[in-house]
Amino acid sequence: MAGSALALLLFLVGAMKRSYAVIAIPVFAIVAVGSALGFWVGYTMAVQDWDDPADFGVDDEPDV
Protein backbone atom coordinates (compact mmCIF):
# COMPACT_ATOMS: atom_id res chain seq x y z
CA MET A 1 0.00 0.00 0.00
CA ALA A 2 2.84 2.36 0.78
CA GLY A 3 4.43 1.46 -2.55
CA SER A 4 1.25 2.44 -4.37
CA ALA A 5 1.15 5.79 -2.59
CA LEU A 6 4.81 6.39 -3.42
CA ALA A 7 4.24 5.49 -7.08
CA LEU A 8 1.28 7.90 -7.24
CA LEU A 9 3.35 10.65 -5.62
CA LEU A 10 6.22 10.12 -8.06
CA PHE A 11 3.76 10.09 -10.97
CA LEU A 12 2.20 13.37 -9.86
CA VAL A 13 5.60 15.03 -9.32
CA GLY A 14 6.70 13.90 -12.78
CA ALA A 15 3.46 15.12 -14.33
CA MET A 16 3.89 18.55 -12.74
CA LYS A 17 7.40 18.74 -14.21
CA ARG A 18 5.95 17.67 -17.59
CA SER A 19 8.38 14.78 -17.78
CA TYR A 20 8.15 12.46 -20.79
CA ALA A 21 9.18 9.47 -18.65
CA VAL A 22 6.13 9.81 -16.41
CA ILE A 23 3.96 8.75 -19.36
CA ALA A 24 6.43 6.51 -21.20
CA ILE A 25 7.28 4.19 -18.30
CA PRO A 26 3.68 3.19 -17.38
CA VAL A 27 2.77 2.80 -21.06
CA PHE A 28 5.85 0.59 -21.56
CA ALA A 29 4.84 -1.50 -18.52
CA ILE A 30 1.29 -1.96 -19.81
CA VAL A 31 2.51 -2.95 -23.27
CA ALA A 32 5.06 -5.36 -21.77
CA VAL A 33 2.45 -7.04 -19.57
CA GLY A 34 0.01 -7.30 -22.48
CA SER A 35 2.69 -8.79 -24.72
CA ALA A 36 3.74 -11.30 -22.07
CA LEU A 37 0.12 -12.32 -21.53
CA GLY A 38 -0.40 -12.74 -25.27
CA PHE A 39 2.79 -14.82 -25.57
CA TRP A 40 1.72 -17.03 -22.65
CA VAL A 41 -1.74 -17.66 -24.11
CA GLY A 42 -0.30 -18.36 -27.56
CA TYR A 43 2.35 -20.71 -26.19
CA THR A 44 -0.23 -22.55 -24.09
CA MET A 45 -2.48 -23.00 -27.12
CA ALA A 46 0.43 -24.10 -29.32
CA VAL A 47 1.69 -26.86 -27.01
CA GLN A 48 -1.75 -28.16 -25.98
CA ASP A 49 -2.61 -31.60 -27.35
CA TRP A 50 -6.22 -30.91 -28.27
CA ASP A 51 -6.93 -34.55 -29.19
CA ASP A 52 -5.82 -36.06 -25.88
CA PRO A 53 -8.75 -36.29 -23.43
CA ALA A 54 -6.35 -36.76 -20.51
CA ASP A 55 -5.44 -33.09 -20.85
CA PHE A 56 -9.02 -32.14 -20.08
CA GLY A 57 -9.56 -34.47 -17.11
CA VAL A 58 -12.15 -36.59 -18.93
CA ASP A 59 -12.10 -40.32 -18.28
CA ASP A 60 -12.70 -42.71 -21.18
CA GLU A 61 -14.46 -45.15 -18.85
CA PRO A 62 -17.14 -43.90 -16.46
CA ASP A 63 -17.00 -44.92 -12.81
CA VAL A 64 -19.51 -47.63 -11.94
C-alpha positions as CSV (number, residue, x, y, z in Angstrom):
1,M,0.0,0.0,0.0
2,A,2.8,2.4,0.8
3,G,4.4,1.5,-2.5
4,S,1.2,2.4,-4.4
5,A,1.1,5.8,-2.6
6,L,4.8,6.4,-3.4
7,A,4.2,5.5,-7.1
8,L,1.3,7.9,-7.2
9,L,3.3,10.6,-5.6
10,L,6.2,10.1,-8.1
11,F,3.8,10.1,-11.0
12,L,2.2,13.4,-9.9
13,V,5.6,15.0,-9.3
14,G,6.7,13.9,-12.8
15,A,3.5,15.1,-14.3
16,M,3.9,18.6,-12.7
17,K,7.4,18.7,-14.2
18,R,5.9,17.7,-17.6
19,S,8.4,14.8,-17.8
20,Y,8.1,12.5,-20.8
21,A,9.2,9.5,-18.7
22,V,6.1,9.8,-16.4
23,I,4.0,8.7,-19.4
24,A,6.4,6.5,-21.2
25,I,7.3,4.2,-18.3
26,P,3.7,3.2,-17.4
27,V,2.8,2.8,-21.1
28,F,5.8,0.6,-21.6
29,A,4.8,-1.5,-18.5
30,I,1.3,-2.0,-19.8
31,V,2.5,-3.0,-23.3
32,A,5.1,-5.4,-21.8
33,V,2.5,-7.0,-19.6
34,G,0.0,-7.3,-22.5
35,S,2.7,-8.8,-24.7
36,A,3.7,-11.3,-22.1
37,L,0.1,-12.3,-21.5
38,G,-0.4,-12.7,-25.3
39,F,2.8,-14.8,-25.6
40,W,1.7,-17.0,-22.6
41,V,-1.7,-17.7,-24.1
42,G,-0.3,-18.4,-27.6
43,Y,2.3,-20.7,-26.2
44,T,-0.2,-22.6,-24.1
45,M,-2.5,-23.0,-27.1
46,A,0.4,-24.1,-29.3
47,V,1.7,-26.9,-27.0
48,Q,-1.7,-28.2,-26.0
49,D,-2.6,-31.6,-27.3
50,W,-6.2,-30.9,-28.3
51,D,-6.9,-34.5,-29.2
52,D,-5.8,-36.1,-25.9
53,P,-8.8,-36.3,-23.4
54,A,-6.3,-36.8,-20.5
55,D,-5.4,-33.1,-20.8
56,F,-9.0,-32.1,-20.1
57,G,-9.6,-34.5,-17.1
58,V,-12.1,-36.6,-18.9
59,D,-12.1,-40.3,-18.3
60,D,-12.7,-42.7,-21.2
61,E,-14.5,-45.1,-18.8
62,P,-17.1,-43.9,-16.5
63,D,-17.0,-44.9,-12.8
64,V,-19.5,-47.6,-11.9
